[in-house]
Amino acid sequence: MSDEIPVSADAPDSPFRTTGTDHITVWGSNAEDTIAFYRDLLGMPLVLRQPNLDDPTQTHLFFDTGDGRILTVFVSDDRDSNRGRLRTQVGGVHHLSFSIAAEDFEDVMAALDDAGHGYNVFDRGIFFSLYTQDNNGLIIELSADKYDIPDDRRGEVLATAQRIREEDGFDFAEDEHMKAALEELGLDAEPNDLPDASTGVGF
């Protein structure tokens, strides 16, 4: 049973370990619509544009997601965007999640409203999530941390919250488990000011 596999921030006994996310590539429609969503709405600079080296008939767009990590999109002018919901199979991408500053959360909602992009907001217990869709129907999550946690301690905090919530018999981690994890680890993380929201059911 997968539930018997322990959750831990410790490095596993594996032949090697990744050092982070370099980039994620998605199959996109055309350059104009893709740039309008990722650069002009989400604010990701377009940092590189070149032919797709595996198929030069397509263009490969590179966007900086905000921390030097890159999202790349294969596009072609002969492909129309599709705002309908995508259905994925095993191995497919369910959604992409990008971080936003907690203090910008309500401004992000207003910008999406102005751009005609619907969204749902949920309190996910360990963070706040806003779900919308890109120009091709791919679910995009914009996530804000509930607490100001140093990046190099996030995994440790989540693993500790997981242990505490299991000991408490809860189905998922809630705010109280995050608070307890921060206290146990001696982290004086300030809570961020975020709107009230339900735990929600998907997007």
C-alpha positions in Angstrom: 0.0 0.0 0.0 1.3 3.5 -0.9 0.1 4.9 2.4 2.7 2.8 4.1 5.6 4.6 2.3 6.9 7.2 4.8 6.8 10.9 4.1 10.0 12.7 5.0 12.1 15.7 4.0 15.2 13.6 4.3 17.1 12.6 1.1 16.0 9.1 0.0 18.3 6.2 -0.6 18.4 6.8 -4.4 21.3 6.6 -6.9 21.2 10.4 -7.3 19.1 13.4 -6.4 17.7 16.2 -8.5 18.8 19.7 -7.6 15.6 21.5 -8.5 13.2 22.2 -11.4 15.0 23.5 -14.5 12.0 23.9 -16.8 8.7 22.4 -17.8 7.6 22.3 -21.4 3.9 22.3 -22.6 2.4 21.9 -26.0 0.8 25.3 -26.8 -1.2 26.8 -29.6 0.1 30.0 -31.2 2.7 32.5 -30.1 0.3 35.5 -29.9 -2.2 33.9 -27.5 0.5 32.2 -25.5 2.5 35.4 -25.0 -0.7 37.3 -24.2 -1.5 34.9 -21.3 1.9 34.1 -19.8 3.7 37.4 -20.4 1.0 40.1 -20.5 -1.4 38.6 -17.9 0.8 36.5 -15.5 3.8 38.8 -15.9 6.4 36.2 -17.0 9.1 37.8 -19.1 9.7 36.2 -22.5 13.4 35.5 -22.2 14.1 33.3 -25.2 12.5 32.5 -28.6 14.0 30.0 -31.0 13.0 27.1 -33.3 12.0 23.9 -31.6 15.3 22.0 -32.1 13.3 18.7 -32.6 10.9 20.2 -35.1 12.0 23.5 -36.6 8.6 24.2 -38.1 7.5 25.1 -34.5 8.7 27.9 -32.2 10.0 27.3 -28.7 9.1 30.1 -26.3 10.9 30.5 -22.9 9.2 32.3 -20.0 10.9 33.2 -16.7 8.3 32.2 -14.0 9.8 34.6 -11.4 12.6 32.7 -9.7 14.8 31.8 -12.7 12.9 28.6 -13.3 11.6 28.4 -16.8 8.3 27.5 -18.5 8.7 26.7 -22.2 5.9 26.3 -24.7 6.0 24.8 -28.2 3.8 27.0 -30.5 2.9 27.3 -34.1 0.9 30.0 -35.9 -1.3 27.4 -37.5 -2.7 26.2 -34.2 -5.7 27.9 -32.6 -6.2 28.3 -28.9 -8.8 26.2 -27.1 -10.3 27.5 -23.9 -12.3 24.3 -23.3 -11.4 22.1 -20.4 -8.7 19.5 -21.1 -9.1 15.9 -20.1 -5.8 14.1 -19.3 -4.8 10.5 -19.2 -2.1 8.8 -17.2 1.1 10.6 -17.8 -0.6 13.8 -18.8 -0.3 17.1 -17.0 -3.2 17.9 -14.7 -2.2 21.5 -13.9 0.8 23.9 -13.5 1.2 25.8 -10.3 3.1 29.1 -10.0 3.8 31.1 -6.9 2.4 34.6 -6.3 3.0 37.0 -3.4 0.3 36.8 -0.7 0.0 40.6 -0.7 -0.9 40.5 -4.4 -3.6 37.9 -4.1 -6.6 40.2 -4.4 -4.9 42.2 -7.2 -4.4 39.0 -9.1 -8.1 38.2 -8.8 -9.0 41.7 -10.1 -6.6 41.3 -13.0 -8.1 37.9 -14.0 -11.6 39.5 -13.8 -10.5 42.3 -16.0 -9.0 39.9 -18.5 -12.2 37.7 -18.6 -10.6 34.7 -17.0 -12.8 32.9 -14.5 -11.2 31.4 -11.4 -11.9 29.7 -8.1 -10.1 30.4 -4.8 -9.5 27.8 -2.1 -7.9 27.5 1.3 -5.9 24.3 0.9 -4.8 24.2 4.5 -1.1 24.5 3.8 -1.4 27.3 1.2 -4.0 29.4 -0.7 -4.8 28.5 -4.3 -6.4 30.3 -7.1 -7.3 28.2 -10.1 -7.9 29.5 -13.7 -7.2 28.3 -17.2 -4.6 29.4 -19.8 -5.5 30.1 -23.5 -5.6 26.4 -24.2 -7.7 25.1 -21.3 -4.7 24.0 -19.2 -5.5 24.5 -15.5 -3.2 27.1 -14.0 -2.9 27.3 -10.2 -1.6 30.5 -8.6 -0.5 29.7 -5.1 0.3 31.9 -2.1 2.0 30.6 1.0 0.0 31.0 4.2 3.2 31.7 6.2 6.4 33.3 5.3 8.6 30.2 5.2 12.2 30.2 3.9 12.3 28.2 0.6 15.0 25.9 2.0 12.7 24.8 4.9 9.4 24.3 3.0 9.9 20.6 2.5 10.8 20.1 6.2 7.7 22.1 7.3 5.4 20.2 5.0 6.7 16.8 6.1 6.4 17.8 9.8 2.8 19.0 9.2 2.1 15.7 7.5 3.3 13.7 10.5 1.3 15.9 12.9 -2.0 15.7 10.9 -1.6 11.9 10.7 -1.1 11.7 14.5 -4.3 13.9 14.9 -6.2 11.6 12.5 -7.1 14.3 10.0 -7.7 13.5 6.3 -5.6 16.5 5.1 -3.3 19.1 6.6 -5.0 22.1 8.0 -3.7 25.5 9.2 -3.4 24.1 12.8 -0.9 21.5 11.6 1.2 24.1 9.8 1.2 26.2 13.0 2.3 23.2 15.0 5.0 22.3 12.5 6.4 25.8 12.5 6.4 25.8 16.3 8.1 22.4 16.5 10.8 23.4 14.1 11.4 26.7 15.8 10.5 28.9 12.8 9.0 32.3 13.6 7.0 32.6 10.3 4.5 35.4 10.1 1.0 34.5 8.7 0.1 36.2 5.4 -3.1 38.2 5.0 -5.3 36.2 2.7 -9.0 36.2 2.0 -11.4 33.7 3.5 -12.1 30.7 1.4 -13.5 27.2 1.6 -11.3 24.1 1.1 -13.1 23.7 -2.2 -13.4 20.8 -4.6 -11.0 21.1 -7.5 -11.5 23.5 -10.5 
